[in-house]
C-alpha cells in the first residue's frame, strides 16, 4: 500500500478503534492552551495532512508539481499559535501547518484555496503567481521560501538584528513591530549546513555581547535528511549550552508539549530579545518527497516506529481525552476537510497558468515604488556634516575619498540607510571609503560586522525586509564567493518568488578587480565578475573613477530605494587612491566632489571619452573599470600616432545597455573590447556576441585577462591587459 | 446520492420592499414549522407592544414609513430569511457554510446554530431599535462597478482616498458597490468633491434616507446598548462554519462563544462590514455547488455576482457571463425568485 495511504488509514483505524494515545501527561490546562485553540490547531494539522495527500494525487494526475510534504511536522502549528501574526516567519518547506494556522488567525485568509493554487502552479497563486511552490504570504508576513539549503537563516538573523537597529536609529517606518520576533525554521539535516551554522553563530555572537537578537530558530528534528540519519542526540549536543543561545526542547508530535515549547521560546525571545534554539522533535512520514521510497533505506520496523509518532494521533487523543471533541467528531472534521479540498481542487486546476515567458519574467525586476523619492538634504545640514572637511572638498580628490563623502551624503539624505561590513566602523573600511561615517552617524547606522560574508549579506537582506536601505560592504571580490548564494539564490529571487510583493533592495559595495601594484595576490585582486553576470534582475555597476563613482553610487541608491533593485557596486581597488592618469602629478584621475542635486549618471548611460571632443571615429574601445584607465592612456598614445579612438565606458555591466552602447560605437567601424576579467565568463564574451549579432559590419576584437589566478609581486599584472597591449592591438586594427 | 453543497447567504437591510410585501404569507403558508416560528416571533413582538410581523407583512400596501423603519424592517427581514432557511431541503442540500450581509449577520448566527432562532429574532428585533442609537450621521452608496460589473482597482483606491480626505468611512464593501458612512457634513463634502473633482463614478452618490452611519465607530452607542441588553449566554459555537463581515470563519470546535458575542456586538457594529471578503472566503474555502440567497427579495444577488466576477469564480468575468450562467445552469439560487426557490425548498 502507498505509504501516505498507510498513515491515513492508521489514523482512521485509531479513531475508529479507540487506540489513540497521548504522548505525555501535559493536559490543555497545564499547557495553558484553550480548548478552542487546541481544536483550531488540530484542524490546521489535519488540513496540512490532507493537502499532502492531495498533492501526491495531483502529481499522479499531472496537475500538481510538488510533493515535499509537511506530514509529521504538523507540530509547527504551535509556533503559529504562539507568535503574533505580525512576527515575520522564514519557513522550512515542511511548515504548511504553520502557514495554515497563522492564516486561520487573520480574517479573510483562504489558506486551503491558496495552497491548492500553489500546488497547481496557477498564476492566481497569491504568493508566487504560479512560479514556484513556496510557502509564503505577504499578508501573513511570511516571505516566500524554499529553504532547500538553509539559505534563509542569514537573512532571518539580519531581520531580527534590524529590529534593534531601527529602534536605535529612531526609524519608525519599519515593516516589523519594535517588539517583533522573527521565526526561522529548518530541519535537522539543514542544521549541519555551513549557512545555518554561520547564521546561528552570528546570532549568538551578537547576543553574547548584548546586541538585541529576537529570533527563534526552530529546528524541526525528524532524525533524517533524505536517507541520511542524524546521529541520535546530535542536535541537542551541538546546540544546547552554546554561548549566547538559549536552548529549549519540545516534542512536536505532542501538541501540548509543542505549545509549551513554542510559547516558552517566543516569550523568551520577545521579552529578552535574545535568540532561542527551539529543538522540536518531529517525524517525517512517508519519505522525503513523493518519489522517495523509504523502504530502500529504512527497515519496516523503523517506518512503523515513525508512523506510530504521527502527531495527528496524539493531537486527536488529547482533544478526545479532554472532552473537546469525540473521535467521531474528529473523523467528521477530517473527512469534511478532504471533501472541501476535493471540491476546491477541481476549480483550482482550472485556474489560469502563466501564459508565456514574459509572464514568467514579469516579477524578476521588482515594481517601482511611487512617491518615495527622498528630498535632498538641506544645505545647513550638509555644511554641518562636512564642517571639518570643507577645505578638502574644494580640492580634487581620489575615488576612495570621494566615495566616503558620497556615502555620507547618502546617509544624510536617506534616514533608512545603513552601512555594514567588516571594519567599516571606526577604522573607516579597509580602503577608507567609509571613513568618518561611524563618527558622523553612529554605530546603529554604520555597523561593524563579524568576519562572515554570509552574515553581512544576510544582515543586508534581512534589514531590507524590514524597510531599511542597506549598503553592505564586502572587503574583496574574492570574499563574496563563499556567500554568493545570498545574492544569487536569495536576494535576487525574492521578487520573482513573491510576484514582486517582497523585495530586498540594497546597494552591495565590493572592492575588487586587479592591478594593485604587486599587493595581495589573487584573493585581493580577483578579476572575475562572472558570478554576478548571469543573475536575472540585479544591477551590476563598475565605476572607473571618483567622479563617476559618486554619481553612480547615488543612482544605485536611488534604484534601490525607489525601484527596489539589488545593485552590486564593484569598485576597482587599484583606482581607489590613483591620482594621476598620464604623468606623475597631472591629477588626471582625481576630481572635485560633486554635491548632490546637479549632475547624474542614470542606469544604462554609458560614458564616452574621446580625443577631440569625443569625435574619435577610427576605433571604439569598449571597456569598464581599470580598462577605462588603461584605455585612456592608450588613447593618448594612439592619437600621437594618428589614430583617433573613443573610449566607451560601460559603467553598468548588467543589465547591459545594448542600444546606448551600439549608439556610442556607431560612428566607428572598429571595436576593441578591453576586459580586465578572466576571458572565460568575462563581459567580453557578451560584448563580442553583441557586436557580432547587432553590428556585423564592424570589425570587433578583444583583449581580456588570461584564465589565470593573480600572482604576487611584479608578476601580478602579467596575465592582464596592459596599456601597451591596447595600443598594439589598436594599431593593428587601424592598419588592417 | 451525494447532497449538493451550498453556502447560505443572509441578506441585510433594504431587501424588504414593495415587491416583498406579503412574502411571509406567500412563501410560508401551509408550512407548519414556519408558521409555528412566525407565531412565536409575533408573540414576542406583541409582548413588547410592537406590531406583529404577520400584520406588517399582511398590510394591503407597502408603507415606507412602516416597513422601512429599523425596528420593523430588521425583524421582518430576519423572519423572512430564517423561515426561508428552514424551508431549505436539507435532504438534498448540505449547508457547508453560512454568511450574511450587515444585519444579515444576525440571521446567519441563527442559521448556523450559534444562537437559537428565537434569540436570533430577539437580537434582530433589538438591533432594529438599537441601530437607531448612534452619533449623528448617515449612509450613502457609491457604485464602483462598470456596466460589466467589473471594478477598476484604481478607481476603488481613488474613491477610498477621496472618502478618507472628507472624513467619510467605508461602511459596507458590497461587490461592485461601496456603502460609505459618516457625519452628514462629511457625506455632503464627499458628494460635492466627487461631483467637482472626481473620480468619476458610473452613478452619482446616493444618500440612503433614514439610515444611520452603520458599521462605523459612530455606532458605538448602538454597540453599547447591544452589549448591555443581549447576553453572551445566548451564544454558542456554530454548528456549521459561519463567515463574518471580515471574511473570518467561525468553526464549531474552534469558537469561543464569548468571542463570537464580542465580535457581533463590537467590530461588526463599529467597523466596516466587508461582504466582499466574506463572500470571497465562502467561495474559495468552501467551493460550494451552489450559493443559496435567502429571501426576502434577491437584491443581494447582484453583489454576489460582482464578487464572483471580481474573483473570476467559475471563470465568470462579466455581467453577461454571470447572466448566461444564471440562465443556463444557475449557480446562485435566490429564494426570493420563485423559479429558483422551487429548486431548493423541501
Interface residues (C-beta under 8 A of the other chain):
Chain A: X34 X36 X37 X39 X40 X43 X104 X107 X108 X109 X110 X112 X113 X114 X324 X325 X329 X333 X340 X343 X344 X347 X350
Chain B: X5 X96 X237 X244 X246 X247 X248 X249 X251 X253 X254 X255 X256 X274 X277 X280 X281 X284 X285 X286 X287 X288 X289 X314 X315
